[in-house]
Amino acid sequence: MWNIDYMYYLISVFIITGFLTLTMDLKIYKMAKIKKEQKATIVLGFMNVVTGFVLLVIWLLYQNWFMWI
């Protein structure tokens, strides 16, 4: 069957960059009082984190149940 070894890296990159975007970039935009970029940073940061966790769940399901089919 298929063995996806890079998935751990992909998941961790999505989650880490999402948290870094939400913490670091959001502080910078709040200090500069830039509203549009602040909203875009919130949306994109949460999208990265959610994408990382969704990929993690899908990959764990694939590893546990669908790998044996």
VOBA-1610 file (N, C-alpha, C; in pm, whole numbers, padded with zeros to 5 digits, always signed):
BEGIN
Met+00083-00119+00000Met+00000+00000+00000Met+00087+00125+00000Trp+00025+00236-00006Trp+00095+00364-00007Trp+00147+00398+00131Asn+00265+00451+00135Asn+00323+00495+00261Asn+00357+00643+00248Ile+00285+00727+00320Ile+00303+00871+00309Ile+00389+00916+00427Asp+00519+00926+00408Asp+00609+00961+00517Asp+00618+01110+00542Tyr+00583+01191+00446Tyr+00597+01336+00461Tyr+00476+01399+00529Met+00376+01320+00562Met+00253+01376+00617Met+00275+01438+00755Tyr+00363+01379+00838Tyr+00393+01440+00968Tyr+00448+01581+00950Tyr+00536+01599+00855Tyr+00594+01731+00831Tyr+00489+01829+00780Leu+00405+01784+00691Leu+00301+01870+00635Leu+00204+01915+00744Ile+00162+01824+00828Ile+00069+01857+00936Ile+00133+01953+01035Ser+00257+01925+01073Ser+00323+02014+01170Ser+00350+02152+01111Val+00381+02160+00983Val+00403+02291+00920Val+00274+02372+00918Phe+00162+02309+00883Phe+00034+02380+00884Phe+00001+02433+01023Ile+00014+02349+01124Ile-00024+02389+01260Ile+00071+02495+01316Ile+00200+02476+01298Ile+00298+02571+01352Ile+00287+02707+01283Thr+00275+02708+01150Thr+00263+02837+01082Thr+00132+02906+01116Gly+00027+02830+01138Gly-00100+02890+01180Gly-00088+02959+01314Phe-00026+02890+01411Phe-00009+02951+01543Phe+00087+03070+01539Leu+00193+03060+01462Leu+00286+03173+01451Leu+00220+03293+01385Thr+00139+03268+01284Thr+00067+03377+01219Thr-00029+03444+01316Leu-00100+03362+01393Leu-00196+03418+01488Leu-00129+03493+01602Thr-00010+03453+01641Thr+00054+03520+01754Thr+00139+03639+01709Met+00229+03617+01618Met+00326+03722+01583Met+00268+03827+01489Asp+00213+03782+01377Asp+00162+03878+01279Asp+00044+03957+01334Leu-00040+03891+01410Leu-00157+03959+01464Leu-00117+04071+01560Lys-00014+04049+01640Lys+00034+04155+01730Lys+00087+04274+01651Ile+00159+04246+01545Ile+00215+04354+01462Ile+00104+04438+01401Tyr+00002+04370+01347Tyr-00108+04443+01283Tyr-00194+04517+01385Lys-00206+04463+01505Lys-00281+04535+01609Lys-00208+04661+01652Met-00075+04653+01663Met+00003+04771+01701Met-00002+04877+01593Ala-00002+04835+01466Ala-00008+04929+01355Ala-00151+04974+01325Lys-00248+04911+01389Lys-00390+04943+01371Lys-00434+04930+01225Ile-00396+04819+01166Ile-00435+04789+01029Ile-00546+04684+01035Lys-00668+04724+01006Lys-00784+04638+01027Lys-00797+04528+00922Lys-00779+04561+00794Lys-00799+04461+00689Lys-00696+04348+00699Glu-00571+04384+00720Glu-00467+04283+00732Glu-00486+04201+00859Gln-00537+04264+00963Gln-00563+04194+01088Gln-00671+04087+01068Lys-00777+04121+00998Lys-00884+04024+00972Lys-00835+03913+00881Ala-00756+03947+00780Ala-00703+03846+00690Ala-00607+03752+00763Thr-00529+03805+00855Thr-00437+03723+00933Thr-00513+03626+01023Ile-00621+03672+01083Ile-00703+03585+01167Ile-00761+03471+01084Val-00817+03504+00969Val-00879+03402+00884Val-00775+03302+00835Leu-00664+03351+00783Leu-00562+03261+00729Leu-00493+03180+00837Gly-00473+03238+00953Gly-00412+03164+01063Gly-00501+03049+01109Phe-00630+03078+01126Phe-00722+02972+01166Phe-00738+02867+01056Met-00733+02910+00931Met-00740+02813+00821Met-00621+02718+00825Asn-00502+02770+00853Asn-00384+02684+00863Asn-00398+02584+00978Val-00441+02632+01093Val-00454+02543+01210Val-00561+02437+01185Val-00675+02478+01133Val-00784+02384+01106Val-00743+02284+00999Thr-00675+02330+00895Thr-00628+02239+00791Thr-00531+02137+00848Gly-00443+02180+00935Gly-00349+02088+00998Gly-00420+01982+01080Phe-00518+02023+01161Phe-00589+01926+01244Phe-00678+01834+01161Val-00740+01886+01056Val-00821+01801+00968Val-00734+01698+00898Leu-00619+01741+00848Leu-00526+01646+00786Leu-00479+01541+00886Leu-00456+01582+01010Leu-00414+01487+01113Leu-00521+01381+01137Val-00646+01423+01149Val-00755+01328+01172Val-00771+01235+01053Ile-00770+01291+00932Ile-00785+01209+00812Ile-00670+01110+00800Trp-00550+01155+00828Trp-00434+01068+00816Trp-00435+00957+00921Leu-00477+00991+01043Leu-00487+00887+01147Leu-00595+00785+01113Leu-00707+00831+01059Leu-00811+00738+01015Leu-00759+00648+00903Tyr-00686+00705+00811Tyr-00630+00627+00702Tyr-00531+00524+00755Gln-00445+00565+00848Gln-00346+00473+00903Gln-00410+00359+00981Asn-00517+00387+01054Asn-00575+00286+01141Asn-00676+00195+01072Trp-00758+00249+00982Trp-00865+00169+00927Trp-00849+00138+00779Phe-00812+00233+00700Phe-00813+00212+00556Phe-00682+00157+00502Met-00582+00147+00585Met-00454+00095+00540Met-00463-00054+00510Trp-00555-00122+00573Trp-00564-00268+00559Trp-00655-00311+00444Ile-00720-00219+00379Ile-00810-00254+00267Ile-00729-00283+00143
//
